[in-house]
């Protein structure tokens, strides 16, 4: 069976094909709203450079908030395995991109996620996927940090979870106070990371050091 992508017939042997799907009604609604916003700003939404902008933004906003339509706990369970391993597992430098819910401007940075298994482990990519799902929502960094922690703790029930996020916020850099070099750091811990100072310090040292 031939595959059609953007009106081009690719054929069965073409290989991987990215096909974007958007909710038609939601896309139409958002497109209409952004048309009005652009007009309210004093621009001509009919001119060549802006004619398709409301549609592009409608699709972009759905992509940037796709986390509302995914269940991070199910992602973890899809690759959850019994394993007799009880030392720290860290995935650090996970890139994240989100939208501040106050101004709907981007904030971006890195998450460092760790847990200590208590009978079960999960696929390493699933930890990054959890970060991605919660990031692709309207967020504040503080809640994002807690949501990642709580999802891992409640799903895997490990001996402890640690999450640190470092991010730059465009609402601070391109508007308002306009401080270009500011970085916001948040942290959230459960279990042994919360109760045992040595374990928490080991985690902080490991995410701070470049072991590569």
C-alpha positions in Angstrom: 0.0 0.0 0.0 1.4 3.4 -1.0 1.8 6.1 1.6 0.7 9.7 0.9 2.5 12.4 2.9 1.8 16.0 2.2 0.3 15.1 -1.1 3.4 13.1 -2.3 3.1 9.4 -3.0 6.1 7.7 -1.3 5.5 4.0 -1.9 5.8 1.0 0.4 9.6 0.8 0.4 10.2 4.5 1.3 11.0 3.6 4.9 10.2 5.8 7.9 7.5 8.4 7.3 6.5 11.1 9.7 2.7 11.8 9.5 1.3 14.6 11.6 -2.3 14.3 12.7 -4.3 17.2 14.3 -7.8 17.4 15.6 -9.6 19.2 12.8 -12.2 21.0 15.0 -9.6 22.1 17.6 -7.3 23.3 14.8 -10.0 25.4 13.2 -11.0 26.9 16.5 -7.4 27.9 17.5 -6.7 29.2 13.9 -9.7 31.5 14.2 -8.7 32.8 17.6 -5.1 33.6 16.4 -6.5 35.3 13.3 -8.3 37.7 15.6 -5.3 38.1 17.9 -3.1 39.1 14.9 -5.7 41.5 13.6 -6.1 43.0 17.1 -2.4 43.7 17.2 -2.8 45.9 14.2 -1.4 43.5 11.5 -3.0 42.5 8.2 -3.7 38.7 8.6 -4.3 38.5 4.9 -0.9 39.6 3.7 1.4 37.0 2.2 3.7 36.5 5.2 0.9 36.1 7.7 -1.8 34.4 5.6 -1.0 30.9 6.9 0.3 31.9 10.3 -2.9 31.3 12.3 -2.9 27.7 11.0 0.7 27.2 11.7 0.3 28.5 15.2 -2.8 26.3 15.7 -0.7 23.2 14.9 2.3 24.4 16.8 0.3 25.0 20.0 -1.2 21.5 19.8 2.3 20.1 19.4 3.6 22.1 22.3 0.8 21.0 24.6 0.5 17.4 23.5 1.3 16.2 27.0 -2.3 16.7 28.0 -3.2 13.7 25.8 -0.6 11.2 27.2 -0.6 9.2 30.5 3.0 9.2 31.9 2.2 6.4 34.4 1.2 4.1 31.5 4.5 5.0 29.8 6.5 3.8 32.8 4.4 0.6 33.1 4.9 -0.2 29.5 8.5 -1.0 30.2 8.5 -2.0 33.9 10.6 -5.1 34.8 11.4 -7.0 37.9 15.1 -6.6 38.7 17.2 -7.2 41.8 19.0 -3.9 41.6 18.9 -1.4 44.5 21.5 1.2 43.6 20.9 4.7 42.2 19.8 5.0 38.6 20.3 8.5 37.1 19.3 9.9 33.7 20.7 13.4 33.6 20.7 16.3 31.1 17.3 15.5 29.8 16.4 18.4 27.6 13.0 20.0 28.2 10.9 22.6 26.6 7.7 24.0 28.1 5.4 26.9 28.1 5.0 29.1 31.2 1.3 29.2 32.1 1.5 32.9 33.1 2.6 34.4 29.8 2.6 31.4 27.5 6.3 32.1 26.7 8.8 29.2 26.6 11.1 28.0 29.4 13.7 25.4 28.6 16.6 23.6 30.2 17.5 20.2 31.6 16.1 17.7 34.0 18.2 15.3 36.1 16.1 12.3 37.3 17.1 9.5 39.6 15.5 6.7 41.5 16.6 3.8 43.7 14.7 0.6 42.6 12.8 -1.4 45.0 12.1 -4.6 43.0 11.2 -2.9 39.7 13.1 -0.9 37.1 11.8 0.9 34.0 13.3 1.6 30.6 15.7 4.6 30.7 14.0 6.3 27.8 10.7 6.1 29.7 12.1 8.5 32.3 12.9 11.0 29.6 9.4 10.4 28.2 7.8 11.3 31.5 9.7 14.6 31.5 8.6 15.2 28.0 4.9 14.5 28.7 4.7 16.8 31.7 6.8 19.5 30.0 4.4 19.6 27.0 1.7 21.3 29.1 1.1 24.8 30.3 3.4 24.7 33.4 5.3 26.4 36.2 8.7 24.9 36.9 7.9 24.1 40.5 4.9 22.0 39.6 6.7 20.3 36.8 9.4 19.2 39.1 6.9 17.7 41.6 4.8 16.0 38.9 7.8 14.2 37.5 8.8 13.1 41.0 5.3 12.0 42.0 4.6 10.0 38.8 7.8 7.9 39.2 7.2 7.4 42.9 3.6 6.4 42.6 4.2 4.1 39.6 7.4 2.3 40.4 7.3 2.6 44.2 11.1 2.9 44.5 13.0 3.5 47.6 13.3 7.1 46.6 13.1 9.6 43.7 15.2 12.7 43.0 14.4 15.4 40.4 16.4 18.6 39.7 15.5 21.0 36.9 17.6 23.9 35.7 15.8 26.2 33.3 15.8 29.6 31.6 12.5 31.5 31.3 11.8 33.7 28.4 9.3 35.6 30.5 12.2 36.9 32.5 14.6 37.3 29.6 12.6 38.9 26.8 10.0 40.8 28.8 9.5 42.1 32.4 12.8 42.2 34.3 14.8 41.2 31.2 17.7 39.4 33.0 19.4 37.4 30.3 21.7 35.2 32.4 19.2 34.0 35.1 18.7 30.3 35.6 16.1 28.8 37.9 16.8 25.6 39.7 14.1 23.5 41.4 14.4 20.2 43.2 12.0 17.5 44.6 12.9 14.3 46.6 11.1 11.3 48.1 12.2 8.4 50.3 15.9 7.9 50.9 16.8 11.0 49.0 14.8 13.0 51.4 15.8 11.2 54.6 19.5 10.3 54.0 21.8 13.3 53.5 24.6 11.1 52.2 22.4 9.7 49.4 21.2 13.1 48.4 24.7 14.5 48.4 25.9 11.5 46.2 23.1 12.3 43.7 24.0 16.1 43.7 27.6 15.3 43.1 26.9 12.8 40.3 24.6 15.3 38.4 27.2 18.1 38.9 30.2 16.1 37.7 30.9 15.4 34.0 31.7 11.7 34.0 31.9 11.4 30.2 
